[in-house]
Amino acid sequence: MTPEVQAQYEALNCSDPNLDLKVTDDPKKPLVTCSTDRAAKYILGPAELEGQDIADATSGLQPNQAGGTGTEYGVNLTLTGDGGKKFADLSKRLLNLPPPRNQFASVLDGEVIVAPRITVPILDGRSSITGSFNATSSEALAQQLKFGALPMSFRVETQDTVSPTLGADQLSKGLLAGAIGFVLVMLYALVQYRALGLVTVASLIMAAALTYLCITLLGWSQNFRLSMAGVTGLILSIGMTADSFIVYFERVRDEIREGRSIPAAVEAGWQRAKGTVVISDAVNLIAAVVLYLLASSNVRGFAYTLGLTTIIDVIIVFFFTHPMLALLSRTRFFGQGHKLSGFDPGALGAKPARYIGRGRFRDPDAELEALDAERAAARQREGSYTKEGGAVL
């Protein structure tokens, strides 16, 4: 201990909140430092064992005197061949020294993480550190000690300098682009479907509210942060969600063109559209999952929001859009096909009622119901043939 080292020790104040000891020290020179909890300070000699001398470090309950498993947690060290020889000489020398010189310190990032004392010579390269450990603290210490045995190196692949305001600026522009896209989709829906476009607007608002709620909950519970790529996924979902509504509305319009009444056309159109919506969203969801598993971290934000909004699209179409349209079809404005409703049979070119003789007129609803019943009966017959004959049809 030179006067310079002694002066450093006396000047060191471990209770100083601004003290930073996480420095790269020279293992060949003495070190004056503190413990990680700042409860003690040390003068350490040059390092006699380094991280590469540790082959493994594990934690767990230690054996008791009877040879069974005790209740005390500890850390088990396994040293390399060369490290075991060094530790054998070190333990025999420290064993005969008075406290606290019979201790050895393990240093990580310039701080002492543990400083046990030697109680017996360690001759076989296997030792254990015991004390006031629990399962968590012993596991943490084992990982810290084992870390020194990992041959790690780093090289710079890319380096970017980002302004503190750049991320917020990009995010605000992305959200502005999403708002513009949202407005354009609503205008298109109102022009193309007239009052029926209000159902699209209401559905998009519900989808946006549910998406905001999910992202907020994920941010609170899972520390999810919305990146620019994630905003891109949200913008894409606007068109994807509107596409589901268009598929549904066009199938309903097809049924009206066939002469079916509007309430019946809404139900028949739903039966024919929901399969298409589910298949389309399933493809998007599979693409999002594959992209999330295979892509880099930046693209993962896009895949995550794309998958989330795809699931929300299915929920909105099934539990909001279809029930709302079914209710509206029973009102006078929509059910009787007002010109501004978007269900005007005349504007859609619906087939007029046709006299078929004997005081009867063509009933499209009855015809389509009979056709549906005939198809269902055919499927049932095919199923029974397959079951009885064993043939695959």
C-alpha positions as CSV (number, residue, x, y, z in Angstrom):
1,M,0.0,0.0,0.0
2,T,1.7,3.1,-1.2
3,P,0.9,6.6,0.2
4,E,-0.9,7.4,-3.1
5,V,-3.2,4.3,-2.7
6,Q,-3.8,5.1,0.9
7,A,-4.8,8.7,0.0
8,Q,-7.2,7.4,-2.7
9,Y,-8.8,5.2,-0.1
10,E,-9.3,7.9,2.4
11,A,-10.7,10.3,-0.2
12,L,-13.2,7.8,-1.6
13,N,-16.7,8.5,-0.4
14,C,-18.9,5.5,-1.4
15,S,-22.1,7.3,-0.2
16,D,-21.7,10.0,-2.8
17,P,-24.7,9.7,-5.1
18,N,-22.7,11.2,-8.0
19,L,-19.8,8.7,-7.7
20,D,-19.3,6.7,-10.9
21,L,-17.1,3.6,-10.5
22,K,-18.1,1.8,-13.7
23,V,-14.7,2.2,-15.4
24,T,-12.3,-0.2,-17.1
25,D,-9.5,-0.8,-14.5
26,D,-6.1,-2.3,-15.1
27,P,-6.0,-5.8,-13.5
28,K,-2.3,-5.6,-13.1
29,K,-2.5,-2.6,-10.7
30,P,-4.1,-2.0,-7.3
31,L,-7.7,-0.7,-7.2
32,V,-9.5,1.4,-4.8
33,T,-13.3,1.0,-5.1
34,C,-16.7,0.3,-3.5
35,S,-19.1,-2.5,-3.4
36,T,-22.1,-2.4,-5.7
37,D,-24.4,-1.6,-2.7
38,R,-21.9,1.2,-1.6
39,A,-21.9,-0.3,1.9
40,A,-18.1,-0.9,1.9
41,K,-14.9,0.3,0.2
42,Y,-11.8,-1.7,-0.6
43,I,-8.1,-1.6,-1.4
44,L,-7.6,-4.5,-3.9
45,G,-4.3,-5.9,-5.1
46,P,-3.6,-6.8,-8.7
47,A,-6.0,-9.5,-10.1
48,E,-4.8,-13.1,-9.7
49,L,-7.8,-14.7,-11.4
50,E,-9.7,-13.3,-14.4
51,G,-13.0,-14.1,-16.0
52,Q,-11.6,-16.6,-18.5
53,D,-10.4,-18.7,-15.5
54,I,-14.1,-19.5,-14.6
55,A,-15.5,-22.4,-16.6
56,D,-19.0,-22.2,-15.1
57,A,-21.1,-20.6,-12.3
58,T,-24.4,-21.9,-11.1
59,S,-26.8,-21.1,-8.3
60,G,-29.0,-23.2,-6.1
61,L,-29.6,-24.7,-2.6
62,Q,-26.4,-25.9,-1.0
63,P,-25.9,-29.4,0.6
64,N,-26.1,-29.7,4.4
65,Q,-23.8,-31.6,6.7
66,A,-25.9,-34.7,6.4
67,G,-25.3,-34.8,2.6
68,G,-28.9,-33.8,1.7
69,T,-30.2,-30.5,0.2
70,G,-30.2,-27.7,2.7
71,T,-32.2,-24.5,2.8
72,E,-29.3,-22.1,2.2
73,Y,-28.8,-20.6,-1.3
74,G,-25.3,-20.2,-2.8
75,V,-23.2,-20.0,-5.9
76,N,-21.1,-22.9,-7.2
77,L,-17.9,-22.1,-9.1
78,T,-16.1,-24.4,-11.5
79,L,-12.7,-23.2,-12.6
80,T,-10.6,-24.2,-15.6
81,G,-7.5,-26.3,-15.2
82,D,-5.2,-23.3,-15.1
83,G,-7.6,-21.3,-13.0
84,G,-8.0,-24.2,-10.5
85,K,-4.2,-24.2,-9.9
86,K,-4.2,-20.4,-9.4
87,F,-7.1,-20.6,-7.0
88,A,-5.5,-23.4,-5.0
89,D,-2.4,-21.3,-4.3
90,L,-4.5,-18.2,-3.6
91,S,-6.8,-20.0,-1.1
92,K,-3.9,-21.5,0.8
93,R,-2.2,-18.1,1.1
94,L,-5.3,-16.2,2.1
95,L,-6.4,-18.8,4.6
96,N,-3.7,-17.9,7.1
97,L,-4.2,-14.1,6.9
98,P,-6.2,-12.1,9.4
99,P,-9.5,-10.5,8.5
100,P,-10.2,-8.7,6.2
101,R,-7.1,-9.8,4.3
102,N,-8.5,-13.4,4.1
103,Q,-11.1,-12.2,1.6
104,F,-10.9,-12.0,-2.1
105,A,-13.0,-9.7,-4.2
106,S,-14.8,-10.2,-7.5
107,V,-14.9,-7.0,-9.6
108,L,-17.2,-6.3,-12.5
109,D,-17.2,-2.9,-14.2
110,G,-15.0,-1.4,-11.5
111,E,-17.2,-2.4,-8.6
112,V,-17.0,-5.3,-6.1
113,I,-19.9,-7.6,-6.6
114,V,-18.9,-10.1,-3.9
115,A,-16.0,-10.4,-1.4
116,P,-16.2,-13.8,0.4
117,R,-13.6,-15.0,2.9
118,I,-11.6,-18.2,2.5
119,T,-12.5,-20.8,5.1
120,V,-10.9,-23.9,3.6
121,P,-8.2,-24.5,0.9
122,I,-9.8,-25.0,-2.6
123,L,-7.7,-27.6,-4.3
124,D,-10.0,-29.2,-6.8
125,G,-11.1,-26.1,-8.8
126,R,-14.6,-26.3,-7.3
127,S,-15.9,-23.9,-4.7
128,S,-19.1,-22.4,-3.4
129,I,-19.9,-18.9,-2.2
130,T,-22.6,-18.8,0.6
131,G,-24.1,-16.1,2.7
132,S,-27.3,-14.2,2.9
133,F,-28.5,-15.2,-0.6
134,N,-32.0,-16.0,-1.9
135,A,-32.9,-17.6,-5.2
136,T,-32.9,-14.3,-7.1
137,S,-29.7,-12.9,-5.7
138,S,-27.7,-16.1,-6.1
139,E,-28.8,-16.5,-9.7
140,A,-27.8,-12.8,-10.4
141,L,-24.4,-13.3,-8.9
142,A,-23.9,-16.6,-10.8
143,Q,-24.7,-14.8,-14.1
144,Q,-22.3,-11.9,-13.2
145,L,-19.4,-14.3,-12.4
146,K,-20.1,-16.4,-15.5
147,F,-20.2,-13.3,-17.7
148,G,-16.5,-12.9,-17.3
149,A,-15.9,-16.3,-18.9
150,L,-17.8,-15.4,-22.1
151,P,-15.4,-14.3,-24.9
152,M,-17.4,-11.3,-26.2
153,S,-16.3,-8.6,-28.6
154,F,-18.2,-5.9,-30.5
155,R,-17.7,-4.1,-33.7
156,V,-19.6,-1.2,-35.2
157,E,-21.9,-2.2,-38.1
158,T,-23.8,1.0,-38.5
159,Q,-23.8,4.3,-36.7
160,D,-26.5,7.0,-37.0
161,T,-26.8,10.3,-35.3
162,V,-30.5,11.1,-34.6
163,S,-31.8,14.4,-33.5
164,P,-33.9,14.3,-30.3
165,T,-36.8,15.9,-32.2
166,L,-36.5,13.7,-35.3
167,G,-38.5,10.8,-34.0
168,A,-41.3,12.9,-32.7
169,D,-41.4,14.8,-36.1
170,Q,-41.6,11.5,-38.1
171,L,-44.2,10.1,-35.8
172,S,-46.4,13.3,-36.1
173,K,-46.1,13.2,-39.9
174,G,-47.0,9.6,-40.0
175,L,-50.1,10.2,-37.9
176,L,-51.0,13.1,-40.1
177,A,-50.7,10.9,-43.2
178,G,-53.0,8.3,-41.4
179,A,-55.6,11.0,-40.7
180,I,-55.6,12.2,-44.3
181,G,-56.0,8.6,-45.5
182,F,-58.8,8.1,-43.0
183,V,-60.7,11.2,-44.3
184,L,-60.2,10.2,-47.9
185,V,-61.6,6.7,-47.3
186,M,-64.7,8.2,-45.5
187,L,-65.3,10.6,-48.4
188,Y,-65.1,7.8,-50.9
189,A,-67.5,5.7,-48.9
190,L,-70.0,8.6,-48.7
191,V,-69.8,9.3,-52.4
192,Q,-70.0,5.6,-53.5
193,Y,-72.5,4.3,-50.9
194,R,-74.3,7.5,-49.9
195,A,-76.0,7.0,-46.5
196,L,-74.7,3.5,-46.3
197,G,-71.2,5.1,-46.2
198,L,-72.1,6.2,-42.7
199,V,-71.9,2.6,-41.6
200,T,-68.3,2.5,-43.0
201,V,-67.5,5.7,-41.1
202,A,-68.9,4.4,-37.8
203,S,-67.1,1.1,-38.3
204,L,-63.8,2.8,-39.0
205,I,-64.2,5.0,-35.9
206,M,-64.9,1.9,-33.8
207,A,-61.9,0.1,-35.3
208,A,-59.7,3.2,-34.6
209,A,-61.0,3.4,-31.0
210,L,-60.3,-0.3,-30.4
211,T,-56.9,-0.1,-31.9
212,Y,-56.0,2.9,-29.7
213,L,-57.2,1.0,-26.6
214,C,-55.1,-2.0,-27.5
215,I,-52.0,0.0,-28.2
216,T,-52.4,1.9,-24.9
217,L,-52.9,-1.3,-22.9
218,L,-49.9,-2.9,-24.6
219,G,-47.8,0.2,-23.9
220,W,-48.8,0.1,-20.2
221,S,-48.5,-3.7,-19.6
222,Q,-45.8,-4.8,-22.2
223,N,-43.9,-1.5,-22.7
224,F,-44.9,-1.4,-26.4
225,R,-43.7,1.7,-28.2
226,L,-45.2,2.8,-31.5
227,S,-42.5,3.3,-34.1
228,M,-42.7,4.8,-37.6
229,A,-43.0,1.3,-39.0
230,G,-45.9,0.6,-36.6
231,V,-47.6,3.7,-37.8
232,T,-47.2,2.5,-41.4
233,G,-49.0,-0.7,-40.4
234,L,-51.9,1.3,-38.9
235,I,-52.2,3.4,-42.0
236,L,-52.3,0.3,-44.2
237,S,-55.0,-1.2,-41.9
238,I,-57.4,1.7,-42.9
239,G,-57.7,0.5,-46.4
240,M,-57.7,-3.2,-45.4
241,T,-60.6,-2.6,-43.0
242,A,-62.6,-0.6,-45.6
243,D,-62.0,-3.4,-48.1
244,S,-63.9,-5.8,-45.8
245,F,-66.9,-3.4,-45.7
246,I,-66.9,-3.0,-49.5
247,V,-66.9,-6.8,-50.0
248,Y,-69.9,-7.1,-47.7
249,F,-71.8,-4.1,-49.2
250,E,-71.3,-5.3,-52.8
251,R,-72.6,-8.8,-52.0
252,V,-75.7,-7.2,-50.5
253,R,-76.1,-5.1,-53.6
254,D,-75.8,-8.2,-55.8
255,E,-78.7,-9.8,-53.8
256,I,-80.8,-6.7,-54.3
257,R,-80.1,-6.8,-58.0
258,E,-81.5,-10.4,-58.0
259,G,-84.8,-9.0,-56.7
260,R,-84.5,-10.0,-53.1
261,S,-85.9,-7.6,-50.4
262,I,-83.4,-5.5,-48.6
263,P,-83.6,-7.2,-45.2
264,A,-83.3,-10.6,-46.8
265,A,-80.5,-9.3,-49.1
266,V,-78.5,-8.1,-46.0
267,E,-78.6,-11.6,-44.5
268,A,-77.9,-13.4,-47.7
269,G,-75.1,-11.1,-48.6
270,W,-73.6,-11.6,-45.2
271,Q,-73.6,-15.4,-45.6
272,R,-71.7,-15.0,-48.9
273,A,-69.3,-12.3,-47.8
274,K,-68.2,-13.4,-44.3
275,G,-66.2,-16.3,-45.8
276,T,-64.3,-14.0,-48.1
277,V,-63.6,-11.5,-45.3
278,V,-62.2,-14.3,-43.0
279,I,-60.0,-15.8,-45.8
280,S,-58.6,-12.4,-46.7
281,D,-57.9,-11.5,-43.1
282,A,-56.4,-14.9,-42.5
283,V,-53.9,-14.4,-45.3
284,N,-53.0,-10.9,-43.9
285,L,-52.5,-12.4,-40.4
286,I,-50.3,-15.2,-41.7
287,A,-48.2,-12.7,-43.6
288,A,-47.9,-10.5,-40.5
289,V,-46.8,-13.5,-38.3
290,V,-44.2,-14.7,-40.8
291,L,-42.9,-11.1,-41.2
292,Y,-42.6,-10.7,-37.4
293,L,-40.7,-13.9,-37.0
294,L,-38.2,-13.4,-39.8
295,A,-37.8,-9.7,-40.1
296,S,-35.5,-7.3,-38.2
297,S,-36.6,-5.2,-35.2
298,N,-37.7,-2.2,-37.3
299,V,-40.0,-4.2,-39.6
300,R,-41.4,-6.1,-36.6
301,G,-43.3,-3.0,-35.6
302,F,-45.0,-2.9,-38.9
303,A,-45.8,-6.7,-38.7
304,Y,-47.1,-6.3,-35.1
305,T,-49.6,-3.5,-35.9
306,L,-50.6,-5.2,-39.1
307,G,-51.5,-8.4,-37.3
308,L,-53.2,-6.5,-34.5
309,T,-55.4,-4.5,-36.8
310,T,-56.3,-7.6,-38.9
311,I,-57.7,-9.2,-35.8
312,I,-59.6,-6.0,-34.9
313,D,-61.0,-5.9,-38.5
314,V,-62.6,-9.3,-38.0
315,I,-64.1,-8.3,-34.7
316,I,-65.5,-5.1,-36.0
317,V,-67.1,-6.7,-39.1
318,F,-68.6,-9.5,-37.2
319,F,-69.8,-7.8,-34.1
320,F,-70.5,-4.2,-35.2
321,T,-70.8,-3.7,-39.0
322,H,-73.1,-6.7,-39.7
323,P,-75.4,-6.2,-36.7
324,M,-75.7,-2.5,-37.4
325,L,-76.5,-3.1,-41.1
326,A,-79.1,-5.7,-40.1
327,L,-80.8,-3.2,-37.8
328,L,-80.8,-0.4,-40.4
329,S,-82.3,-2.7,-43.1
330,R,-85.4,-2.9,-40.9
331,T,-85.9,0.9,-40.9
332,R,-88.1,2.6,-43.4
333,F,-85.2,4.7,-44.9
334,F,-82.9,1.7,-45.7
335,G,-85.4,-1.1,-45.8
336,Q,-87.5,0.5,-48.5
337,G,-84.5,1.5,-50.6
338,H,-84.5,5.3,-50.4
339,K,-82.5,6.9,-53.2
340,L,-79.9,8.2,-50.8
341,S,-79.7,5.0,-48.8
342,G,-77.3,3.2,-51.1
343,F,-79.8,0.4,-51.5
344,D,-82.0,1.9,-54.1
345,P,-83.2,-1.1,-56.2
346,G,-83.9,1.1,-59.2
347,A,-80.4,2.6,-59.2
348,L,-78.9,-0.9,-58.7
349,G,-80.9,-2.4,-61.7
350,A,-82.9,-4.9,-59.6
351,K,-85.0,-7.4,-61.6
352,P,-88.6,-6.3,-61.6
353,A,-91.5,-8.5,-60.5
354,R,-92.6,-10.7,-63.4
355,Y,-96.0,-12.3,-64.0
356,I,-95.6,-16.1,-64.2
357,G,-99.3,-17.0,-64.8
358,R,-102.4,-18.1,-62.7
359,G,-102.4,-14.8,-60.8
360,R,-98.8,-15.4,-59.5
361,F,-95.7,-13.1,-59.7
362,R,-92.1,-14.0,-59.4
363,D,-90.9,-14.0,-55.7
364,P,-87.1,-13.6,-55.7
365,D,-86.9,-14.2,-51.9
366,A,-88.7,-17.5,-52.2
367,E,-86.7,-18.5,-55.3
368,L,-83.4,-17.8,-53.5
369,E,-84.5,-19.6,-50.3
370,A,-85.6,-22.6,-52.4
371,L,-82.2,-22.6,-54.1
372,D,-80.4,-22.4,-50.8
373,A,-82.5,-25.3,-49.5
374,E,-81.7,-27.3,-52.6
375,R,-78.0,-26.7,-52.2
376,A,-78.1,-27.6,-48.5
377,A,-79.9,-30.8,-49.3
378,A,-77.4,-31.6,-52.0
379,R,-74.5,-31.1,-49.6
380,Q,-76.3,-33.3,-47.0
381,R,-76.8,-36.1,-49.6
382,E,-73.1,-35.9,-50.6
383,G,-72.1,-36.2,-47.0
384,S,-74.2,-39.2,-46.5
385,Y,-72.9,-40.8,-49.7
386,T,-69.4,-40.3,-48.4
387,K,-70.1,-41.7,-45.0
388,E,-71.9,-44.8,-46.3
389,G,-69.9,-45.6,-49.4
390,G,-66.5,-44.4,-48.3
391,A,-66.0,-42.5,-51.5
392,V,-64.4,-39.1,-51.4
393,L,-66.6,-36.6,-53.3
